[in-house]
């Protein structure tokens, strides 16, 4: 069959969908490589895929870097202007190596060199997006962390939403001067905004999230397909730790608190406020506190709260009374799948928009990270756990999310868009 290379850059929430897609493609007989940060080499190789390093070099566990990236107002600018865009030449060189012998390339929003390589060499490629905000549509405007109130202007319709979206794209394009300069050196012209229209393949755009978060819009790329989430156990395991099972079986359903794999490195007072909130409610809780933090935290917690580094969300979330989470794309998918209501505590990037969409579904209440205090968190959690409308809505949404079979749908879309892949190596890149 074919040789396919998936490119992704970021945190676990970015790599997990690539691993899920790779699982499906390998099941259909394709040979799959994943190009990503060297930090993820072990999990990629464990999955059975070939690993390729992809610059810029970064450590997703570096708290100082994550703190700058997770800044509510400047996080996207810090990420793009300090890390991603300046490294376009290095990333392009890595893409050249990884793409050798490939029949198809699949890019990620931050693998900005893949569209450039594909355009220059006229090679087949698809791209994946992980959340609705990547489409930046004026008819379904994203909630932007620096100015979330702008979302309310969408109802006015007409020229105003289009002007706001155009302004956002123009700002981001100015940040990408290093990308523009590199494209000119290659003789390709300025091109489209790398993080928005410029990331989308003319052949296939895979929206790797649930349709419950938003329907396709008139201005979306023609070949965009909403597939559903890439649920799999390649990273997080297929069993809960024994101590978690014992805790779950010993009392009422706990509230599960998690900040994913990035915000957990820049939590501020989140764990302190959460502890106070749980105590005031007389509730039980499980804190997923990230690598190296559980042992130090346990001595200060009551028996009603269990702190652990991590646990499979797919197995833990369904046993929760409610989920308190940062609303990253991966965590949001597991929360929607679980059938449990969510207290959304968004920090930056796509998280405020994901939180808005969950609340619109009736499965969540929102408490932004900057306003997260024990008293308010306890009040919001009491609403979530006492009002059956939230659990009923969460159960209905979960049925839809579970029915989508995202990995299979994504593989079907690739087969339909690139039928020549079935014939194997005839179109491989040299």
Protein Blocks (a to p, Z undefined) as FASTA:
>chain_A
ZZdddddeddfklmmmmmmmmmmmmmnopacdddddfklmmmmmmnopacddddddddfk
lmklmmmmmpmklmmmmmmmmmmmmmmmmmmmmmmmmmgopabdcddfklmmlmmmmmmn
opacddddfbfklnopaklccddfklmmlmmmmmngmjllmmmmmmmmmmmmmmmmmmmm
mmmmnononbjafklmmmpcfkbccdfbdfkloccdfkbcfkbccebjaddfklnopadc
fklmmmmmnmccdddddehjmlmmmnojmlmmmmmmmmmnopacdddebghklmmmmmmp
cfkbccdfbdcfklmmmmpfbdcdehiaklmmmmmmnopacddddfbhjlmmmmmmmmmn
opaccddfklgcfklmmmmmmmmmmmmklmmmmmmmmmmmmmnommlmmmmmmmmmmmml
mnojmlpcZZ
